[in-house]
Amino acid sequence: MNNADKIKAMKEKFDRKTVIADIIETHKIRTQEELVALLETKGIRVTQATLSRDLKELGTVKVPDGNGAPYYRISYSTPMHRNLNVNSVDISGQLCVLKLQPGFASAVASIIDTAKIKGVMGSIAGDDTVLVLLKEDADKGFVSRTIKSMFNIIDIIIRVATAKDTRYASEICDEMYISSQERKTGIARRTPEYVSEKMIAGKAVIAVTEEGDFAGFSYIESWGGKSFVANSGLIVAHKFRGMGIAKRIKERIFDLSRELFPDAKIFSITTGAAVMKMNYELGFRPVPFSELTTDPEFWKGCEACRHFEILKSHDYKMCICTGLLYDPKDHVL
């Protein structure tokens, strides 16, 4: 399969999972057969094996309704939905505390009690909190891992990328491309080789699960003789979106930029409200483009954007994006 076919297949899979998630959200689906039938009414034909994989990747679980009959729900954040079930699992002493969306506590507590987890005596449900009571000799690590696994609460590790992470380079580039198509904006196309170079140089941050699944990425570019630094390519894999990973990556890549280029000005141009908010919290301020780097290589990266003609017509001094700048001289203690 060539790269174009691979990207097409990824897009088709994402679109199919979006429809599946919408059906689960709006119907009480009790069997995969019911789901297959509803998908066919929307023009989507899928095998049982493919549907099973999609449901697993979406993080579906079966929860009981008011009469105790189980039906499918999505148990963790996806690109399409808010977190419907368990948000966090924390243990203190002999109590394991689960925080979740309002209204799901009774169903979650019932699932835990039915599972008969070794070391667990029972659970108490509120509205958005479940208290799990542990035995004195309970293996707390085992209990925590078991409950997180049941509800797809995934531990995400945010760290500086290394040469060993180059195996993720192609997946990262695919995610960047698909996201740009979904947003209907252009991006400076990066190759797996370019991304790998950033990893090997220690100028990138990656997010991975404990099992080694790719979750997110960002890298550092320097301009104007290293007097300006940009935190670029911030991306979160679709199935891990909505979990706050982007903010954690943003904070780590910002810290890495300060460590590697302590005297450089860090800048960003964006139209995204979420990115603006993260930058404001880190100390960035809005500035005219004239305060950003004049390095022509940086502005070449805008050529793939659909708004490039606007930028070009204003002599690279104004566009749809907002310019944001962090000047270390403004933050001297």
Secondary structure, 3 states (H helix, E strand, C coil): CCHHHHHHHHHHHHHHHHHHHHHHHHCCCCCHHHHHHHHHHCCCCCCHHHHHHHHHHHCEEEEECCCCCEEEEECCCCCCCCCCCEEEEEEECCEEEEEECCCCHHHHHHHHHHHCCCCEEEEEECCCEEEEEECCCCCHHHHHHHHHHHCCCCCEEEEECCHHHHHHHHHHHHHHHHHHHHHCCCCCCCCHHHHHHHHHCCCEEEEEECCCCEEEEEEEEEECCCCEEEEEEEEECHHHCCCCHHHHHHHHHHHHHHHHCCCCEEEEEECCHHHHHHHHHHCCEEECHHHCCCCHHHHHHHHHCCCHHHHHHCCCCCCCCEEEEECHHHHCC
